[in-house]
């Protein structure tokens, strides 16, 4: 397919400047879209999952795991891009780790691209980043004008395939976004073409993604997503992967009727129970929690927890010993620190842990957690909007934390 000159896209953008009457029409259409999204998405899947599976680890802890361990490294080389943000990390069947993030001159710039990097099993050095998706590639694969790309997550399925879901915007800001999916059959070394997901009625706008999925026993993958045009609320995208790297089926369902809470993190508990933690964009400024007793199909009211939230992303992980590990910004305003917390009662109460990173007038944000086959915990996060940082620790360190500082980059 031949690429379309950028001047043609500028001409198309000029056509989008509307007179007042047309603006009113668009506002009404937007409100109708939101109304339809809120009500339609509740009934888009016929049946709830029978159960949620928990990925089994191939390895077992060794003697060294009894000794507290904490190490740090950089996913991104120094100065690789002026800005780097929103990392996602996953453990691959081979034992490798793969990370994805976006980088460019600044968030939302036309030169922003999605990059991946690999940490081979047994290595301490991340590979050089690979540009996986940029605006031009997305335009060609999706056959539509793309203004910018953003948040991405990567996750494996149970057949050996790997998936990437990422945000693209054709007009406006993040509220005008859409979700797209790519697949890989070689653990992210090569990727198939992007497919646009039609998730919301009419304009198919304002779906975003941030956190890792849960896995149903029937093969469906439940990816937490969220909606933020005119109003904000959490959703879940149920994907059924095909054997050939295609998407066999996908449906979306709302997770809550409450608004102002986004970027859901889902944590499977015992039996059919599941915990959801939510970023708070409202004045209450606290992490909210909700529970499901039917594998994420229906949910209790989301209530404020004892932990603050400065309208920032969080992530959580159920550890091999049953505790829940949470990473969050311990503040009601600003993202100047990144802290750990632990819960031994399924998220009803929390004990605060060590501060992983802090600095006045700096940003440490958008954490992402994964546990590898040995039970080591990996955390990646945005470091000052300049780099993606990676730390590794074990359960022994969680109980007796001592931080080893990595030299600050120039």
SVG drawing of the C-alpha trace seen along z (x, -y; Angstrom):
<svg xmlns="http://www.w3.org/2000/svg" viewBox="-28 -29 54 55">
<polyline fill="none" stroke="black" stroke-width="0.4" points="0.0,0.0 1.4,-3.4 1.8,-6.0 -0.3,-9.1 1.6,-12.4 1.5,-14.3 0.1,-17.3 -3.1,-15.3 -3.4,-14.5 -3.1,-18.2 -5.8,-18.9 -8.0,-16.3 -7.3,-17.8 -8.3,-21.3 -11.7,-19.8 -12.3,-18.9 -12.5,-22.5 -16.3,-22.8 -18.8,-25.6 -20.7,-26.1 -23.7,-24.1 -21.6,-21.2 -19.8,-21.4 -23.1,-21.1 -24.0,-18.1 -20.7,-16.5 -21.2,-17.2 -24.7,-15.5 -23.2,-12.6 -20.5,-12.2 -23.0,-12.2 -25.1,-9.6 -21.9,-7.5 -21.1,-7.7 -24.7,-6.7 -24.6,-3.7 -21.2,-2.6 -22.2,-2.7 -25.3,-0.6 -24.4,1.6 -21.1,2.9 -22.8,4.6 -24.5,7.2 -21.9,7.8 -20.8,11.3 -23.1,14.2 -21.4,16.0 -19.1,15.4 -15.8,17.3 -16.0,20.6 -12.7,19.8 -9.6,17.7 -6.3,19.5 -3.0,18.5 0.1,19.0 2.2,21.8 6.0,21.3 8.3,23.8 11.0,23.3 11.2,23.5 13.0,21.2 16.6,22.2 18.7,21.6 19.8,18.1 16.1,17.0 16.3,17.1 18.9,14.2 17.5,10.7 18.3,9.6 17.6,6.2 19.2,5.0 18.6,2.1 19.3,1.5 18.1,-0.6 15.8,0.7 16.6,-2.4 20.1,-3.5 21.1,-7.0 19.5,-9.7 17.9,-7.2 14.9,-9.5 14.2,-12.8 11.1,-11.4 10.2,-7.8 7.0,-6.7 4.4,-4.0 6.3,-0.7 4.8,2.8 6.8,5.9 6.0,9.6 7.7,12.9 8.0,15.2 7.8,19.0 11.5,19.1 12.4,17.3 13.2,14.0 11.6,10.8 10.2,8.4 9.3,4.7 7.5,2.2 7.1,-1.6 6.7,-4.8 9.4,-7.4 9.9,-10.5 10.4,-14.2 7.4,-14.4 4.2,-12.6 1.7,-13.0 4.3,-14.2 4.2,-12.9 7.6,-11.3 6.6,-9.1 7.2,-5.4 6.6,-2.2 9.9,-0.4 10.6,3.1 13.7,4.5 14.6,8.0 16.3,9.2 17.5,12.8 17.2,15.4 20.3,15.4 21.5,12.0 21.7,8.7 21.8,6.6 18.8,5.4 19.1,5.6 19.1,2.5 15.6,1.1 13.8,2.0 11.3,-0.4 8.2,1.7 5.4,-0.7 5.6,-4.3 3.0,-6.7 3.8,-5.9 3.7,-2.1 0.4,-2.4 -1.1,-4.5 0.0,-2.0 -1.2,1.1 -4.5,-0.5 -5.2,-2.3 -6.2,-5.5 -4.7,-8.8 -2.8,-8.4 -1.9,-11.5 0.0,-9.8 0.5,-6.5 0.6,-5.9 0.1,-3.3 0.9,0.3 0.8,3.6 2.3,7.0 1.2,10.4 1.5,14.1 -1.4,16.5 -1.5,20.2 -0.6,21.3 2.9,19.7 1.7,16.6 2.5,13.0 0.1,10.0 0.5,6.3 -2.4,3.9 -1.6,0.2 -3.4,-3.1 -3.6,-5.3 -5.2,-8.7 -6.5,-10.0 -7.8,-13.3 -8.0,-15.2 -6.3,-14.1 -6.3,-10.8 -10.1,-10.8 -10.2,-10.4 -8.1,-7.2 -8.7,-3.7 -7.1,-0.3 -5.2,1.8 -3.7,5.3 -0.7,7.1 0.6,10.7 3.9,12.5 4.7,16.1 8.5,15.7 8.3,14.0 8.2,10.5 11.2,10.7 8.8,10.1 5.1,8.9 2.1,9.3 0.1,6.3 -2.0,4.1 -5.7,4.7 -8.0,2.0 -10.5,3.2 -14.0,1.9 -15.0,1.6 -17.5,-1.2 -20.6,-2.0 -20.8,-4.7 -17.4,-6.5 -15.3,-3.8 -13.4,-6.4 -11.9,-6.7 -10.7,-3.2 -7.3,-3.1 -5.2,-0.4 -2.6,-0.3 -2.4,3.0 -1.8,6.7 -4.6,9.2 -6.1,12.2 -6.7,15.6 -9.9,17.5 -9.9,21.3 -11.9,21.3 -9.0,19.6 -10.3,16.1 -8.0,13.3 -9.4,10.5 -7.6,7.3 -8.5,4.3 -9.1,1.2 -10.8,-2.1 -13.0,-4.8 -12.5,-8.6 -14.6,-10.6 -16.9,-13.0 -16.9,-10.6 -14.3,-8.0 -14.9,-4.4 -13.2,-1.0 -13.9,1.8 -12.6,5.2 -11.8,6.5 -12.3,10.2 -10.1,11.6 -10.2,15.1 -6.9,15.7 -6.8,17.9 -4.1,20.5 -2.7,18.6 -2.0,15.3 -5.5,13.9 -8.2,12.7 -11.0,15.2 -13.4,13.0 -13.4,10.0 -16.1,8.3 -16.0,5.5 -17.8,5.2 -18.0,2.5 -16.5,3.1 -18.2,0.4 -21.0,-2.1 -18.9,-4.7 -17.2,-7.4 -13.8,-9.1 -12.0,-5.8 -9.7,-4.4 -6.8,-2.2 -8.1,0.9 -5.6,3.4 -7.0,7.0 -5.7,9.5 -7.1,13.1 -7.7,14.3 -8.8,17.7 -11.7,19.5 -13.8,17.3 -12.8,14.0 -11.0,11.1 -9.7,7.8 -9.7,4.6 -7.7,1.5 -8.4,-1.8 -6.7,-5.1 -8.6,-8.0 -9.2,-11.1 -11.7,-12.6 -11.2,-14.9 -11.1,-11.9 -7.6,-11.1 -7.3,-7.6 -6.8,-4.2 -10.2,-2.5 -10.8,1.2 -13.7,3.4 -14.3,7.2 -15.9,9.8 -17.2,13.2 -17.8,14.5 -14.4,14.3 -14.7,10.6 -18.2,10.7 -20.0,8.5 -18.4,6.2 -19.0,4.6 -19.0,0.8 -15.5,-0.6 -14.6,-2.1 -11.6,-4.2 -8.7,-2.4 -6.4,-3.7 -3.7,-4.5 -3.5,-7.8 -3.5,-8.3 -2.5,-11.5 -4.4,-10.6 -1.6,-8.2 -1.3,-4.6 -0.8,-1.7 -0.1,2.0 -0.4,5.1 0.6,8.7 -0.4,11.8 2.8,13.3 3.5,17.0 3.0,16.8 -0.5,15.4 0.2,11.8 -0.7,9.0 2.1,6.6 1.1,3.1 3.3,0.3 1.9,-3.2 2.7,-6.9 2.4,-7.6 0.9,-11.1 -2.3,-12.9 -0.5,-15.3 2.5,-14.8 4.5,-11.7 7.7,-12.4 8.0,-9.0 7.2,-5.4 6.4,-3.0 5.5,0.6 2.7,1.9 1.7,5.4 -1.7,7.0 -2.2,10.3 -6.0,10.1 -6.8,9.8 -6.5,6.0 -8.7,5.1 -5.8,3.6 -2.3,2.6 1.1,2.3 3.3,-0.2 6.7,0.9 9.9,-0.7 10.1,-3.7 11.7,-2.5 12.4,-6.0 11.9,-9.6 13.1,-13.0 11.7,-16.6 10.0,-17.9 10.7,-14.7 8.4,-12.0 8.5,-8.3 5.4,-6.8 3.4,-4.2 4.8,-1.1 4.4,2.4 5.0,5.7 5.7,9.3 7.0,12.4 9.3,14.7 9.6,18.5 12.0,18.4 9.7,16.2 11.8,13.0 9.7,9.8 10.4,7.4 9.3,3.8 9.7,1.3 8.6,-2.3 9.0,-5.8 12.1,-7.5 11.8,-11.3 10.1,-11.0 13.6,-10.4 14.2,-6.7 12.6,-3.3 14.1,-1.8 14.1,1.9 14.5,3.3 14.5,7.0 13.9,8.2 12.7,11.4 10.4,12.2 13.3,12.2 14.0,8.6 10.4,7.6 10.5,8.7 13.9,7.2 14.4,4.4 17.7,2.6 17.9,0.3 21.0,0.3 21.0,-3.0 21.8,-3.0 23.9,-6.0 21.8,-8.9 22.1,-9.5 23.7,-12.7"/>
</svg>
